[in-house]
């Protein structure tokens, strides 16, 4: 039987315990820190972590659960911003004894990576964005109002039904609560029952705090902040990404002083190959 290379651990920082998944590497040099999308946890990055190993990448991979998600602590602050999440990431790296790392972030994780790379560029070598854009004011207001409602355990267990439908509907529409043909997602399959169950459990772990990283991400002006990132940066544009994000990828990449964009296929293998090529400095996209 082949053992899964992914280990799990907790690291205590001043605000609480952060949970992470990790593949220990044999390659010297900085690790790749991988930041997940909302609303789940680093569990959503396990496939990509394994794909990087399958692609021959032997660097150390570290994927923490964002505070408020998964098994990490929940922020005490009512409305933490991206600066707060970026600082939490730096405290985690300090706790791990990591002085310098490369960064990958997906959606909410991409925004945390953006702020970390802009505010603490001395700690990072390269940064990869997977699913990042700015929202038009009307959409931003709609997302802040309706996308991530505050939730709590219910005497009748209605949070369980809500969490399952929340996860499933995100594969059907964007935003998930606008259930009309205009907002139907045609590039993503609905996850299988096993995956829906696992993703729902991750949301339930952060039931009372999952909305905090979401709302920080919706408020964040990524495009404006990108001009402050001095390190090499790659913006991925997968074929199965949200149409609005794909449409804005090239323009956003142009805002990065040392940025490039890579249009890739939908598979994890293609994403892993693009990430590895960029981190190795062999080039993958258009500057």
C-alpha positions as CSV (number, residue, x, y, z in Angstrom):
1,X,0.0,0.0,0.0
2,X,1.3,3.4,-1.0
3,X,1.2,5.9,1.9
4,X,-0.2,9.4,1.4
5,X,2.7,11.8,1.6
6,X,0.5,14.5,3.2
7,X,1.0,15.0,7.0
8,X,-1.1,17.2,9.3
9,X,0.0,19.3,12.2
10,X,-0.9,22.3,14.4
11,X,1.3,25.3,15.1
12,X,0.5,27.7,17.9
13,X,0.8,31.4,17.3
14,X,-0.2,34.2,19.7
15,X,-3.9,34.2,18.6
16,X,-4.4,30.4,18.7
17,X,-3.6,27.2,16.9
18,X,-3.3,27.0,13.1
19,X,-3.8,23.7,11.4
20,X,-1.8,22.8,8.3
21,X,-1.2,20.0,5.8
22,X,2.4,19.4,4.7
23,X,4.5,17.3,2.4
24,X,8.1,17.3,3.6
25,X,10.5,17.8,0.7
26,X,14.0,16.7,-0.1
27,X,14.9,19.7,-2.3
28,X,16.9,22.5,-0.5
29,X,15.5,26.0,-0.8
30,X,12.3,27.8,0.2
31,X,9.0,25.8,0.7
32,X,5.9,26.6,-1.3
33,X,3.2,27.9,1.0
34,X,-0.3,27.2,-0.4
35,X,-3.3,29.2,0.6
36,X,-6.8,27.7,-0.1
37,X,-10.0,29.2,-1.4
38,X,-13.0,29.8,0.8
39,X,-15.1,28.4,2.4
40,X,-13.3,25.1,3.1
41,X,-9.8,24.4,4.2
42,X,-6.4,23.2,3.0
43,X,-8.2,19.9,2.3
44,X,-9.2,21.5,-1.0
45,X,-5.5,21.7,-2.0
46,X,-4.6,18.1,-1.4
47,X,-5.1,17.1,-5.0
48,X,-2.8,19.9,-6.2
49,X,-0.2,19.0,-3.6
50,X,-0.1,15.4,-4.8
51,X,0.0,16.6,-8.5
52,X,3.1,18.7,-7.7
53,X,4.7,15.6,-6.3
54,X,3.6,13.6,-9.3
55,X,5.2,16.3,-11.5
56,X,8.5,15.7,-9.9
57,X,8.5,18.7,-7.6
58,X,10.3,17.8,-4.4
59,X,10.2,21.1,-2.5
60,X,8.4,21.2,0.9
61,X,4.7,22.1,0.5
62,X,2.9,23.8,3.4
63,X,-0.9,24.4,3.2
64,X,-2.4,26.0,6.3
65,X,-6.1,26.4,7.1
66,X,-6.9,30.1,7.0
67,X,-8.0,31.4,10.4
68,X,-11.8,31.0,10.6
69,X,-11.8,28.0,8.3
70,X,-11.2,24.3,8.8
71,X,-9.4,23.4,12.0
72,X,-7.6,26.7,12.5
73,X,-8.6,29.1,15.2
74,X,-11.3,31.7,14.5
75,X,-10.4,35.4,14.5
76,X,-11.7,37.4,17.5
77,X,-12.1,40.5,15.4
78,X,-15.5,41.1,14.0
79,X,-14.2,42.2,10.6
80,X,-10.6,41.3,10.1
81,X,-9.2,42.6,6.8
82,X,-6.6,41.2,4.4
83,X,-3.8,42.8,6.4
84,X,-4.9,40.8,9.5
85,X,-4.9,37.5,7.5
86,X,-1.5,38.4,6.0
87,X,0.0,39.1,9.4
88,X,-1.4,35.7,10.7
89,X,0.4,34.0,7.8
90,X,3.7,35.7,8.8
91,X,3.2,34.6,12.4
92,X,2.7,31.1,11.2
93,X,5.9,31.2,9.2
94,X,7.7,32.5,12.2
95,X,6.3,29.7,14.3
96,X,7.6,27.2,11.7
97,X,11.0,28.8,11.5
98,X,10.5,29.6,7.8
99,X,12.4,32.8,6.9
100,X,11.6,32.8,3.2
101,X,9.0,31.0,1.1
102,X,7.3,31.0,-2.2
103,X,3.5,31.6,-2.2
104,X,0.5,30.1,-4.1
105,X,-3.0,31.3,-3.4
106,X,-6.5,30.3,-4.7
107,X,-9.4,32.8,-4.6
108,X,-9.5,34.0,-1.0
109,X,-6.0,32.6,-0.6
110,X,-4.8,34.5,-3.6
111,X,-5.9,37.7,-2.0
112,X,-4.1,36.8,1.2
113,X,-1.0,36.0,-0.9
114,X,-1.4,39.4,-2.7
115,X,-1.3,41.3,0.5
116,X,1.5,39.3,2.0
117,X,3.6,39.7,-1.1
118,X,3.0,43.4,-1.1
119,X,3.5,44.1,2.6
120,X,6.2,41.6,3.3
121,X,8.1,41.1,0.0
122,X,11.3,40.4,1.9
123,X,9.9,37.1,3.1
124,X,8.8,35.7,-0.3
125,X,10.6,34.8,-3.5
126,X,7.8,34.2,-6.0
127,X,4.0,34.4,-5.8
128,X,1.3,32.6,-7.8
129,X,-2.3,33.8,-8.1
130,X,-5.0,31.3,-9.0
131,X,-8.5,32.9,-9.2
132,X,-8.2,36.6,-8.4
133,X,-9.9,39.7,-9.7
134,X,-11.7,42.9,-8.5
135,X,-15.5,43.1,-8.3
136,X,-17.6,45.9,-9.8
137,X,-19.1,48.0,-7.0
138,X,-22.6,46.6,-7.5
139,X,-21.4,43.0,-7.4
140,X,-19.2,43.7,-4.4
141,X,-22.2,45.1,-2.5
142,X,-24.2,42.1,-3.4
143,X,-21.5,39.6,-2.3
144,X,-21.0,41.4,1.0
145,X,-24.7,41.4,1.6
146,X,-25.7,37.9,0.6
147,X,-22.9,35.6,-0.2
148,X,-21.6,34.7,3.3
149,X,-24.3,35.1,5.9
150,X,-23.4,34.7,9.6
151,X,-24.4,31.2,10.8
152,X,-24.7,29.4,14.1
153,X,-25.8,26.0,15.3
154,X,-29.6,25.6,15.3
155,X,-31.8,23.7,17.6
156,X,-33.3,21.8,14.7
157,X,-30.0,21.2,12.9
158,X,-30.8,23.5,9.9
159,X,-27.1,24.4,9.6
160,X,-26.4,21.0,8.2
161,X,-28.9,21.4,5.4
162,X,-27.7,24.9,4.7
163,X,-24.0,23.9,4.6
164,X,-24.7,21.0,2.1
165,X,-26.7,23.3,-0.2
166,X,-24.2,26.1,0.1
167,X,-21.4,23.8,-1.1
168,X,-23.4,22.2,-3.9
169,X,-24.8,25.4,-5.2
170,X,-21.4,27.0,-5.6
171,X,-20.7,24.4,-8.3
172,X,-23.9,25.4,-10.2
173,X,-24.1,29.2,-10.2
174,X,-22.0,32.3,-9.4
175,X,-23.0,33.9,-7.2
176,X,-24.6,30.7,-5.9
177,X,-27.8,32.4,-4.8
178,X,-28.6,33.8,-8.3
179,X,-30.1,30.7,-9.8
180,X,-30.8,31.8,-13.4
181,X,-29.2,30.9,-16.8
182,X,-27.1,34.0,-16.8
183,X,-25.3,33.0,-13.7
184,X,-25.1,29.2,-14.4
185,X,-21.6,27.7,-14.4
186,X,-21.0,25.5,-17.4
187,X,-17.3,24.7,-16.9
188,X,-17.4,22.9,-13.6
189,X,-19.0,19.5,-12.8
190,X,-21.0,19.1,-9.6
191,X,-18.9,17.2,-7.1
192,X,-19.7,13.6,-6.3
193,X,-21.5,12.7,-3.2
194,X,-18.3,11.8,-1.3
195,X,-16.7,15.1,-2.2
196,X,-19.8,17.1,-1.3
197,X,-19.9,15.4,2.1
198,X,-16.3,16.1,2.8
199,X,-16.5,19.7,1.7
200,X,-19.6,20.2,3.8
201,X,-17.9,18.9,6.9
202,X,-15.1,21.4,6.4
203,X,-17.6,24.3,6.1
204,X,-19.3,23.1,9.3
205,X,-16.0,23.2,11.2
206,X,-15.9,27.0,10.7
207,X,-19.6,27.5,10.8
208,X,-19.5,30.6,13.0
209,X,-16.4,32.2,11.4
210,X,-16.2,31.1,7.8
211,X,-17.7,34.5,6.7
212,X,-14.8,36.5,8.0
213,X,-12.2,35.6,5.4
214,X,-14.9,35.6,2.7
215,X,-15.9,39.2,3.5
216,X,-12.3,40.3,3.8
217,X,-11.7,38.9,0.3
218,X,-14.8,40.7,-1.1
219,X,-13.6,44.0,0.3
220,X,-10.0,43.7,-0.9
221,X,-8.8,45.8,-3.9
222,X,-6.4,43.2,-5.4
223,X,-5.7,45.1,-8.6
224,X,-4.7,48.2,-6.8
225,X,-2.4,46.4,-4.4
226,X,-0.7,44.3,-7.2
227,X,1.4,47.3,-8.3
228,X,3.2,47.1,-4.9
229,X,4.5,43.6,-5.4
230,X,8.1,43.7,-6.4
231,X,8.8,40.0,-6.7
232,X,8.2,37.7,-9.7
233,X,4.4,36.9,-9.9
234,X,2.4,34.5,-12.0
235,X,-1.4,34.8,-12.6
236,X,-2.9,31.5,-13.7
237,X,-6.0,31.4,-16.0
238,X,-7.4,27.9,-16.1
239,X,-10.1,27.0,-18.7
240,X,-12.5,26.0,-15.9
241,X,-12.2,29.3,-14.0
242,X,-15.1,31.7,-13.6
243,X,-15.6,33.6,-16.9
244,X,-15.1,37.1,-15.3
245,X,-11.8,36.0,-13.7
246,X,-10.5,34.7,-17.0
247,X,-11.6,37.8,-18.8
248,X,-9.6,40.0,-16.4
249,X,-6.5,37.9,-16.1
250,X,-4.3,39.6,-18.7
251,X,-5.1,43.1,-17.5
252,X,-4.4,42.2,-13.9
253,X,-1.1,40.5,-14.8
254,X,-0.1,43.7,-16.5
255,X,-0.4,45.5,-13.1
256,X,2.3,43.3,-11.6
257,X,5.7,45.0,-12.0
258,X,7.3,41.5,-12.6
259,X,4.1,39.6,-13.6
260,X,3.1,37.1,-16.3
261,X,-0.1,35.3,-17.1
262,X,-0.4,31.6,-18.0
263,X,-3.6,30.2,-19.7
264,X,-3.8,26.6,-18.8
265,X,-6.1,23.7,-19.2
266,X,-8.5,22.4,-16.5
267,X,-6.5,19.5,-15.1
268,X,-4.4,19.6,-11.9
269,X,-1.5,18.1,-13.8
270,X,-1.4,21.1,-16.1
271,X,-1.7,23.5,-13.1
272,X,1.1,21.7,-11.3
273,X,3.4,21.8,-14.4
274,X,2.8,25.6,-14.7
275,X,3.5,26.2,-11.0
276,X,6.7,24.1,-11.1
277,X,8.0,25.8,-14.3
278,X,7.4,29.2,-12.8
279,X,9.1,28.4,-9.5
280,X,12.0,26.9,-11.3
281,X,12.4,30.0,-13.4
282,X,11.9,28.3,-16.8
283,X,8.9,30.5,-17.7
284,X,5.3,29.5,-18.5
285,X,3.3,32.4,-19.7
286,X,3.1,35.8,-21.3
287,X,4.7,38.8,-19.5
